[in-house]
Amino acid sequence: MVERAELRGRLAVEALRSDPRRLAGTEAGTWFDAGWKRRIVRRALARLPRSLRPSDAAFWAGVRSTASRAEWRRLTRSSYVALYYHRLAGDGKVGQERLDVAPERFDRQIRLLRLLRFRPLAPLDLQAFHAGELTDLPPRSYLVTVDDGFRDCVEPLLRHADVRPQLFVPTQEVGGRSWWAGDEPLASWEELERLASAGVAIGSHTRRHASLPELDGPALVDELEGSRRDLEARLASVPLLAYPHGRSDAASRSAARAAGYRAAFTTDPGRNGAGTDPYQLRRIGVKAWDSRLSFLWKVATGELLPARWEAWRIRRARPSSLRRRAKRAGRAA
């Protein structure tokens, strides 16, 4: 079994050499489907004597034995983390805690990334990486994405346009209000033009913030192709999509490809490598209760905080009056 797994790994490398663009969907493209702990264990197990290797480690040992240094780096080292935000208002509205990050906190997070020399990934490089045209990314590559196009995002994104953030907007709702998120005001086309001129990439969030798996064929085409046409008619945009609510299925991913999008984002956590399906790209959400340390955890791993850490951060972020109330309730119980 171990020998067969190693052989699969060697043959996988040879197959990729014949067509490097066909990495997504192959076993050799699944390195970053695993979390950071499993990747560390996999590297360690692949160094064990052959008789002690489990089949997964044996497969990667076969890949490593055949791949060149550049090929191994492409498969297991080159990756990036995509962060996602929604509102950047910090107005403390009830029910918005999971969507809203204060602009001052956003500013501090971007400054921290600059200080630690994280590298922002431009939209063209993102597309080239997943098309196999760019095989190597700088260490600590990351991407800032913002969904929905709330008006309160305009000024914060203008201040940090140099990190090439990507803003995804529902094109038929531009200038209106977010019926799906507290009826908050959305940026106008004029504001989106200012952002695009400053270097912020504008992509699609469908036309009406539709949940794509719930749509039939014609409606699906209208939401995807229509949104792309709306953007192209108004401003310089990128052929990138963020699925509303992060939801997609096989039909919507196929429709996104047919509509001309080069890549599409979910809200599933994790890092993205060269073998990640470009129509199922992973992102990690940044929350109002993230500290510098928990933010860096997300940037480094692309993964959610461990449950106890997350619960502790949420408790710490509560207003002091709510903390006192929670303590009183606990003593009463």
Summary of the structure (lengths in Angstrom):
residues: 333
radius of gyration: 21.5
end to end distance: 56.8
largest distance: 69.0
contacts: 1095
relative contact order: 0.12
helix: 52%
strand: 13%
